[in-house]
Amino acid sequence: MKKIVLITLAVVSVLSCSKSSNTEVYVPVYLNVEQPANFPEMGYNLDNNPVTEAGFELGKSLFYDGKLSANDAIPCAFCHEQAFAFTHHEHTVSHGVNGGIGTRNAQPIQNLAYQSEFMWDGAATHLDFQPIIPLTSEVEMGETLSNVLSKLSADAYYQKQFPKAFEDGEINSENMLKALSQFMLMMVSSNSKYDKYVRSEDGVVLTEIELDGLNTFQNKCATCHATDLFTDHSYRNNGLSINPKLDDKGRYDIFEDPADLYKFKVPSLRNVELSLPYMHDGRFSTLEAVLNFYDSGMTDNGNVDQAFNREDGSLVSHFPITKKRA
């Protein structure tokens, strides 16, 4: 709760920083945020921030601009690489300015329109506020909102782009964060072979091994990785051994509720082949290692989710890997 309050106060304090002198009037070109037939309803209210062509382009520019960091060299894209489903490829945890090392693996950013809580611990409860956390983190971008706005206000490009994207034309935190949201809202992952199969599109059928895998997944994994977003958005303790160097308590650090100890948000499995390494601390570098963990590597750290417990209190062996098929 402390984090959420501080984030809100930070936004309010810099809402009105500067106003562009550009008096041109731009007619917005609205973009459609996809609502796939096999997805849950959108969690983001587009009425409060409709996506426009200019807003998307502004958000894209901000996402790839190092000015959002203290040393002008660490953009959002540093930890969210497009070629790897917008994750920090092969980095166990994020790192940023001045050699700072974080404690958590950078999450992919697809399908954020269909979520209402963000980060591994749910510290951000609105997409517009989410970027504030990495932007102000000392081990990530290490900057302040006021400094970022000062840099953007002095930049001729942004002096022209903000009025194109927003009616008031102001370079302020609200517009900057909304532009970043518009860019991220358009990242929809919904056109895989699986999606076409469940939507009965283009006559797509699954092979025998794919059907076998789907059946196993639905019986073993879908309790947590539910819906076609492949997450139920819940927070769970999945029996990982505690990393003594980090001792990351997960959602507990937000509300200090003992029931939340070592709970982390269930990640989506979209683009999972590209988004390695896995788990909140990036401890597993392959999917096989993940399956082996659920087969025989889980530990009782005192608060393991009931989904992994038998009636006698022992941990379930979810994935007995008795054979491999290629």
C-alpha positions as a printed Julia matrix, in Angstrom:
326×3 Matrix{Float64}:
   0.0     0.0     0.0
   2.89    2.37    0.79
   4.27    2.04   -2.73
   0.9     2.72   -4.34
   0.32    5.87   -2.27
   3.79    7.21   -3.04
   3.31    6.61   -6.76
   0.0     8.5    -6.74
   1.51   11.46   -4.87
   4.44   11.58   -7.28
   2.09   11.88  -10.24
  -0.06   14.58   -8.66
   2.96   16.69   -7.75
   4.15   17.08  -11.34
   0.96   17.02  -13.38
   1.4    20.6   -14.57
   5.01   21.1   -15.53
   5.05   22.87  -18.89
   2.82   23.79  -21.76
   3.88   23.88  -25.37
   3.52   27.17  -27.21
   2.54   25.32  -30.38
  -0.91   26.58  -31.39
  -1.57   24.2   -34.29
  -4.66   22.04  -33.98
  -4.32   18.35  -34.87
  -7.18   16.04  -35.76
  -6.63   12.74  -33.94
  -6.5     9.5   -35.91
  -7.83    6.79  -33.6
  -6.36    3.29  -33.53
  -8.26    0.15  -32.63
  -7.02   -1.87  -29.66
  -7.77   -5.47  -30.57
 -10.29   -7.46  -28.53
  -9.66  -11.08  -29.6
 -12.72  -13.32  -29.45
 -10.95  -15.8   -27.16
  -9.71  -13.17  -24.66
 -11.36  -11.86  -21.49
 -12.72   -8.32  -21.53
 -10.24   -5.48  -21.49
  -9.18   -4.22  -18.07
  -8.02   -0.82  -19.32
 -10.6     1.95  -19.76
  -9.95    3.32  -23.23
 -12.53    6.07  -22.74
 -10.03    7.83  -20.47
  -7.13    7.4   -22.87
  -8.15    6.47  -26.42
  -5.22    5.34  -28.53
  -4.36    7.67  -31.38
  -1.73    7.45  -34.07
   0.13   10.45  -32.62
  -0.19    9.16  -29.05
   1.15    5.75  -30.05
   4.12    7.27  -31.89
   4.87    9.55  -28.94
   4.72    6.61  -26.56
   7.02    4.61  -28.82
   9.54    7.46  -28.89
   9.46    7.74  -25.11
   9.82    3.97  -24.7
  13.05    3.96  -26.7
  14.46    7.24  -25.34
  17.25    7.18  -22.78
  16.22   10.63  -21.54
  13.82    8.88  -19.19
  16.83    7.69  -17.16
  19.31    9.58  -14.99
  22.28    8.98  -17.31
  20.25    9.43  -20.53
  21.32    5.93  -21.61
  18.79    3.47  -20.14
  15.44    3.54  -21.97
  12.49    1.28  -21.17
  13.61   -0.84  -24.13
  16.9    -1.63  -22.37
  15.13   -4.19  -20.18
  12.26   -4.84  -22.6
  13.86   -5.92  -25.86
  11.45   -6.18  -28.77
  13.21   -9.17  -30.35
  12.65  -11.21  -27.19
   8.99  -10.5   -26.45
  10.01   -7.28  -24.71
  12.02   -9.01  -21.97
  15.62   -8.63  -20.82
  16.99  -11.58  -22.75
  19.25  -13.92  -20.78
  19.44  -11.53  -17.82
  18.23  -13.13  -14.62
  17.26   -9.78  -13.09
  17.04   -6.25  -14.42
  19.92   -3.82  -14.13
  20.27   -0.16  -14.94
  22.07    3.1   -14.23
  25.45    3.14  -12.53
  25.67   -0.63  -12.7
  22.67   -1.06  -10.44
  21.36   -4.61  -10.13
  17.69   -5.26   -9.47
  16.03   -8.19   -7.73
  13.5    -9.35  -10.33
  13.34  -10.58  -13.88
  11.93   -8.08  -16.38
   8.45   -9.17  -17.44
   7.12   -9.16  -21.02
   4.66   -6.39  -21.78
   2.19   -7.93  -24.21
  -1.57   -7.98  -23.52
  -1.38   -5.38  -20.75
  -4.76   -4.02  -21.88
  -6.37   -7.1   -20.34
  -4.79   -6.7   -16.91
  -5.58   -4.45  -13.96
  -2.52   -5.05  -11.74
   1.12   -4.96  -12.74
   4.61   -5.96  -11.6
   5.51   -9.25   -9.94
   3.97   -8.05   -6.68
   1.06   -6.0    -8.04
   2.59   -2.73   -6.82
   0.98   -0.81   -9.69
  -2.8    -0.96   -9.97
  -3.09    1.02  -13.21
  -1.08    0.75  -16.4
  -0.58    4.52  -16.51
   1.24    4.41  -13.17
   3.35    1.31  -13.82
   6.29    3.06  -15.6
   6.89    5.25  -12.54
   8.31    2.28  -10.64
  11.24    1.47  -12.99
  11.7     5.13  -13.91
  12.34    6.13  -10.29
  14.08    2.95   -9.12
  17.7     3.6    -8.12
  18.8     0.33   -9.7
  16.87    0.74  -12.95
  16.4     4.18  -14.52
  17.2     6.21  -11.4
  15.4     9.39  -12.44
  12.63   11.65  -11.12
   9.48   12.65  -12.96
  10.34   16.33  -12.67
  13.79   15.82  -14.21
  12.37   13.76  -17.06
   9.78   16.43  -17.83
  12.46   19.13  -17.81
  14.48   17.18  -20.38
  11.46   16.52  -22.57
  10.36   20.16  -22.39
  13.75   21.29  -23.68
  13.64   18.88  -26.62
  12.39   20.33  -29.93
  10.98   16.97  -31.04
   8.79   16.56  -27.98
   7.72   20.2   -28.15
   6.07   19.27  -31.45
   4.88   15.76  -30.59
   2.96   16.34  -27.36
   0.51   18.81  -28.99
  -0.1    16.29  -31.76
  -0.95   13.58  -29.23
  -2.93   15.54  -26.63
  -5.41   18.36  -26.94
  -3.91   20.47  -24.15
  -0.44   20.09  -25.69
   1.22   20.0   -22.29
   4.43   18.14  -21.56
   3.44   16.8   -18.18
   3.5    13.49  -16.35
  -0.12   12.63  -17.12
   0.39   12.95  -20.87
   3.78   11.26  -20.81
   2.41    8.26  -18.92
  -0.71    8.08  -21.09
   1.45    8.07  -24.21
   3.51    5.19  -22.85
   0.27    3.33  -22.11
  -0.98    3.92  -25.65
   2.17    2.34  -27.03
   1.96   -0.66  -24.7
  -1.79   -1.14  -25.22
  -1.18   -1.92  -28.88
   1.09   -4.87  -28.05
  -1.48   -7.64  -28.39
  -0.32  -11.25  -28.71
  -3.31  -13.18  -30.07
  -2.47  -14.68  -33.44
  -0.59  -17.89  -32.68
  -1.44  -21.27  -34.14
  -3.18  -22.05  -30.85
  -5.34  -18.91  -31.12
  -6.41  -19.79  -34.63
  -7.19  -23.32  -33.48
  -9.45  -22.28  -30.6
 -11.15  -19.65  -32.78
 -11.59  -22.17  -35.63
  -9.82  -19.89  -38.07
  -8.21  -20.79  -41.39
  -8.87  -24.49  -40.89
  -6.0   -24.76  -38.41
  -5.63  -28.12  -36.66
  -3.14  -29.26  -34.03
  -0.82  -32.21  -34.49
  -1.04  -35.27  -32.26
   1.85  -34.13  -30.09
   0.39  -30.62  -29.83
  -2.97  -32.02  -28.75
  -1.18  -34.22  -26.23
   0.63  -31.17  -24.87
  -2.58  -29.15  -24.73
  -4.32  -31.91  -22.79
  -1.44  -32.11  -20.32
  -1.41  -28.34  -19.95
  -5.14  -28.15  -19.32
  -4.93  -30.84  -16.65
  -1.69  -29.78  -14.98
  -1.11  -26.06  -15.56
  -4.38  -24.28  -16.3
  -5.36  -23.89  -12.65
  -2.94  -20.95  -12.51
  -2.24  -20.27  -16.18
  -5.92  -19.84  -16.99
  -7.84  -18.39  -19.95
  -6.15  -17.74  -23.26
  -4.04  -15.08  -21.59
  -2.47  -18.06  -19.77
  -2.65  -16.4   -16.36
  -5.36  -15.99  -13.75
  -3.63  -12.8   -12.51
  -3.41  -14.27   -9.01
  -0.45  -14.17   -6.61
   0.9   -17.53   -5.53
   3.79  -19.1    -3.68
   4.9   -21.92   -5.96
   7.46  -23.57   -3.7
  10.66  -21.93   -4.91
  13.59  -22.17   -2.54
  14.4   -18.79   -1.02
  17.35  -17.01   -2.6
  19.38  -15.85    0.44
  21.06  -13.07   -1.54
  17.71  -11.49   -2.41
  15.19  -12.78    0.16
  12.51  -11.21   -2.03
   9.27  -11.53   -0.08
   7.07  -10.73   -3.08
   3.59   -9.36   -2.48
   4.23   -9.33    1.26
   6.26   -6.14    0.8
   3.18   -4.31   -0.51
   0.68   -4.94    2.3
   2.87   -6.73    4.88
   0.27   -9.47    5.14
   1.87  -12.75    6.31
  -0.49  -14.62    3.98
   1.29  -12.96    1.03
   4.78  -14.1     2.0
   6.79  -15.16   -1.08
   3.79  -14.81   -3.37
   4.37  -13.52   -6.9
   2.01  -12.85   -9.75
   1.32  -15.81  -12.03
   3.02  -14.82  -15.32
   1.43  -15.19  -18.71
   2.95  -17.94  -20.85
   2.49  -16.0   -24.07
   5.72  -15.98  -26.12
   7.27  -18.14  -23.41
   9.84  -19.57  -25.83
  11.35  -16.1   -26.21
  11.03  -14.77  -22.68
  13.72  -16.75  -20.86
  14.96  -16.88  -18.17
  12.0   -17.86  -16.01
  10.55  -17.17  -12.54
  10.58  -13.83  -10.74
  14.34  -14.04  -10.19
  15.22  -15.63  -13.53
  16.66  -18.74  -11.89
  15.72  -21.15  -14.69
  17.22  -20.7   -18.14
  15.17  -23.35  -19.97
  11.59  -24.58  -20.03
  12.85  -28.08  -19.29
  14.36  -26.75  -16.06
  10.98  -25.27  -15.16
   9.22  -28.59  -15.73
  11.87  -30.44  -13.75
  11.32  -28.0   -10.88
   7.59  -28.72  -10.79
   8.35  -32.42  -11.07
  10.77  -32.73   -8.18
  12.28  -29.4    -7.16
   9.57  -27.68   -5.13
  10.34  -26.88   -1.5
   8.09  -26.18    1.46
   9.01  -22.59    2.3
   6.13  -22.3     4.76
   3.47  -20.74    2.58
   3.14  -22.84   -0.57
  -0.12  -22.36   -2.46
  -2.85  -24.92   -1.84
  -2.86  -25.8    -5.54
   0.46  -27.56   -4.94
  -0.53  -29.44   -1.79
  -1.95  -32.91   -1.3
  -4.46  -33.68    1.44
  -1.66  -35.03    3.63
   0.21  -31.73    3.31
   2.96  -33.0     1.02
   3.73  -31.19   -2.21
   2.16  -32.4    -5.43
   4.47  -33.69   -8.14
   2.72  -32.0   -11.05
   4.89  -32.96  -13.99
   6.32  -36.47  -13.83
   8.57  -36.38  -16.91
   8.78  -40.03  -17.85
   9.39  -39.57  -21.56
  10.26  -36.86  -24.02
   8.82  -36.47  -27.47
  10.36  -34.33  -30.16
